[in-house]
Amino acid sequence: MDRKNFIKTSGLGLGLTLFPIMVQCQDAGGNSELSVNIGPKIVKDGEGETFNVIGDIQSHKLIGAETGNQIVEWVSDVEPGVGIPPHIHTNEDEIFRVVKGQVEIMVNGETTILNEGDIAYAPRNLSHSWKVVGTEKAKLITSAFPSGIEFMFAELAKLPAGPPDFEKVSEICGKHGISFV
């Protein structure tokens, strides 16, 4: 093989090798974070970046940059009465695991109470909501996949304290493929 042919085929091979990595590193909002060096991670209770997302106190344990943009996982410590109204994700599926307390969850019009150890799955494009019921604080572990929703949470956490401006919340969520029903 001559030098010119070698350079052409080597460049094509490199491009074909890197293309899947570049595509995988795009989140739903168009943000790129190269996360090729993925390794194990151990996160202890009480560790992780914490956000107050309109009363949902979230401690982010795994984010897309650490998981090849496959999953984001956070722990929520939520007071009774706090919840998220019915909404639809177009970019990610979610799994909710109740560690402590009781959470009323609605997925696709079906409502149930989740107790400690219970799990609910909310696929994208289906309406779902949740609310802490009972008298004690709830602890939930939520996973969303693929990742990207963590960018929305960071943006929502920057909103001023007090009653949320629902128009602003809807605008931020809409940029990330989430709409309220």
Sequence and secondary structure as in RCSB ss.txt:
>XXXX:A:sequence
MDRKNFIKTSGLGLGLTLFPIMVQCQDAGGNSELSVNIGPKIVKDGEGETFNVIGDIQSHKLIGAETGNQIVEWV
SDVEPGVGIPPHIHTNEDEIFRVVKGQVEIMVNGETTILNEGDIAYAPRNLSHSWKVVGTEKAKLITSAFPSGIE
FMFAELAKLPAGPPDFEKVSEICGKHGISFV
>XXXX:A:secstr
  HHHHHHHHHHHHHHHHHHHHHHTB TTS B    S       TT SEEEEETTEEEEEEE GGGTTTS EEEE
EEE TT EEEEEEESS EEEEEEEESEEEEEETTEEEEE TT EEEE TTS EEEEEESSS EEEEEEEESS HH
HHHHHHHTS SSS  HHHHHHHHHHTTEEE 
